[in-house]
Structures are given as structure tokens and as C-alpha cells.
Amino acid sequence: MSGKTRSSRMPLVTPPPGKHMMPTRVEEASPLERSLLGGLDREKLSDLAEVLFTLNNNRHGPIPGFYVVVSTKVDEEWCVGQLCADREKPLLLLEDTLYDSPDAAQAAAERLKAAQPALDQPGGFVL
């Protein structure tokens, strides 16, 4: 994994002049991300990105606190993913660590979420 932190701004593809559209990450999807997302409906992924963009306070990139468990090999291997407001890659897989049970991956996702203060998460506020 690179020296970037999850909260660092990611480089984005610049839309053509005169076009107003949600940009996408410059970096390519990993082979695992491509294998998991490649067969999905592109229009539905685009719709998902619009929803995630709204949840992320109209910002592009990873959404703090929004972690999911993803099965990478059916009934064998799981990893944690982070939802991302990006049309091409709405899921960033944290594939450095793979788990042999969904419970272990869920516990890791919960630890990642707990490590972020509530104010950094969409909808987070203090009364």
C-alpha cells in the first residue's frame, strides 16, 4: 500500500472542458476490484456513485466510516472494502489483509470505523 492515508485527497481525472460530471480516480482498479466489479451493470454503479456522493457531503473519494465485508472467494476468503463516491470504482478493497471468515472481516471493519471520530463521518454531529 502506498504512503497515502485514507483521508488524503486522491488524484482525479479532469472532465473535458464544458462537461460537468462526477470525476473518477486516476489510479486503475486493482485486479481483485476489476474481477468483483467488472461484471456489474455500469448504470447501476453510476447510480450508486451518485448516492455515495451525496452521503459523502458532495465530495469525491472514500467515505469515512463506510466499510463493508466482501467475499473474494465464495465461502473461503473475505476482505474489507470502503465505499467510495466514484463512478468507476465505488468500492475500494483493502486487500492487503484477507480473512478466512466473514466474522473476522466484520470485526476488522468495525475497528476501522471505530478509529474515525464521529465528526469525520457523514451525518456525524455533536449535540
C-alpha positions as CSV (number, residue, x, y, z in Angstrom):
1,M,0.0,0.0,0.0
2,S,1.3,3.5,-0.7
3,G,2.1,6.1,1.9
4,K,-1.2,7.8,1.5
5,T,-3.7,7.9,4.3
6,R,-7.4,7.1,3.8
7,S,-8.2,10.8,4.3
8,S,-5.7,12.1,1.8
9,R,-7.1,13.6,-1.4
10,M,-6.9,11.2,-4.4
11,P,-6.0,12.4,-7.9
12,L,-9.0,12.6,-10.1
13,V,-9.5,12.5,-13.9
14,T,-10.4,16.0,-15.0
15,P,-13.6,16.2,-17.1
16,P,-13.4,17.7,-20.6
17,P,-14.0,21.5,-20.8
18,G,-17.6,22.4,-20.6
19,K,-18.6,19.0,-19.2
20,H,-19.9,18.8,-15.6
21,M,-19.7,15.3,-14.4
22,M,-18.5,13.4,-11.3
23,P,-14.8,12.6,-11.9
24,T,-13.2,9.3,-11.3
25,R,-9.9,8.2,-9.7
26,V,-6.8,8.4,-11.9
27,E,-5.4,5.2,-10.4
28,E,-6.5,1.9,-12.0
29,A,-8.7,-0.6,-10.1
30,S,-6.8,-3.5,-8.7
31,P,-7.2,-6.9,-10.4
32,L,-9.4,-8.0,-7.5
33,E,-11.6,-4.9,-7.7
34,R,-11.9,-5.4,-11.5
35,S,-12.9,-9.1,-11.0
36,L,-15.5,-8.2,-8.4
37,L,-17.0,-5.1,-10.1
38,G,-16.3,-5.9,-13.8
39,G,-19.5,-7.9,-14.4
40,L,-21.9,-5.4,-12.7
41,D,-24.2,-3.1,-14.6
42,R,-22.4,0.2,-15.3
43,E,-25.5,2.3,-15.0
44,K,-26.3,0.9,-11.6
45,L,-22.8,1.5,-10.4
46,S,-23.2,5.1,-11.6
47,D,-26.4,5.5,-9.7
48,L,-24.7,4.1,-6.6
49,A,-21.9,6.6,-7.0
50,E,-24.4,9.4,-7.1
51,V,-25.9,8.2,-3.8
52,L,-22.5,7.8,-2.2
53,F,-21.5,11.3,-3.4
54,T,-24.5,12.7,-1.5
55,L,-23.7,10.7,1.6
56,N,-20.1,12.0,1.4
57,N,-21.3,15.6,1.6
58,N,-20.9,16.1,-2.1
59,R,-17.2,15.1,-2.1
60,H,-15.5,12.5,-4.3
61,G,-13.4,9.7,-2.8
62,P,-13.6,7.3,0.1
63,I,-16.4,7.8,2.6
64,P,-15.1,7.8,6.2
65,G,-16.7,5.1,8.3
66,F,-18.5,3.3,5.4
67,Y,-16.8,-0.2,5.5
68,V,-18.3,-3.4,4.1
69,V,-17.2,-7.0,4.1
70,V,-16.7,-8.5,0.6
71,S,-16.4,-12.2,-0.3
72,T,-13.4,-12.5,-2.6
73,K,-13.7,-16.4,-2.9
74,V,-17.0,-17.9,-2.2
75,D,-17.1,-19.4,1.4
76,E,-13.3,-19.2,1.5
77,E,-11.9,-15.6,1.7
78,W,-13.2,-12.2,2.7
79,C,-11.7,-8.7,2.8
80,V,-12.8,-5.3,4.0
81,G,-13.9,-2.7,1.4
82,Q,-14.6,1.0,1.8
83,L,-17.4,2.7,-0.1
84,C,-16.2,5.4,-2.4
85,A,-18.0,8.2,-4.3
86,D,-16.6,7.3,-7.7
87,R,-18.5,6.2,-10.8
88,E,-15.9,3.7,-12.0
89,K,-14.8,2.3,-8.6
90,P,-17.4,2.7,-5.9
91,L,-15.6,0.2,-3.7
92,L,-12.0,0.4,-2.5
93,L,-10.8,-3.0,-1.4
94,L,-8.4,-3.1,1.5
95,E,-6.9,-6.2,0.1
96,D,-3.6,-6.1,2.0
97,T,-5.3,-8.3,4.6
98,L,-7.6,-11.2,3.7
99,Y,-9.7,-13.1,6.2
100,D,-10.8,-16.7,6.4
101,S,-14.2,-15.9,7.9
102,P,-16.8,-13.2,7.5
103,D,-16.8,-12.6,11.2
104,A,-13.1,-11.8,11.3
105,A,-13.5,-9.4,8.4
106,Q,-16.6,-7.8,10.1
107,A,-14.5,-7.2,13.3
108,A,-11.8,-5.6,11.2
109,A,-14.3,-3.3,9.5
110,E,-15.8,-2.3,12.9
111,R,-12.3,-1.5,14.2
112,L,-11.6,0.7,11.2
113,K,-14.9,2.5,11.7
114,A,-14.3,3.0,15.4
115,A,-10.9,4.5,14.6
116,Q,-12.5,7.5,12.9
117,P,-14.1,10.3,15.0
118,A,-17.9,10.7,14.5
119,L,-17.5,14.2,13.2
120,D,-15.4,12.8,10.3
121,Q,-18.3,10.5,9.2
122,P,-21.2,11.6,7.0
123,G,-24.1,12.7,9.1
124,G,-21.9,12.9,12.2
125,F,-22.6,15.8,14.6
126,V,-22.4,16.7,18.3
127,L,-25.4,17.8,20.2
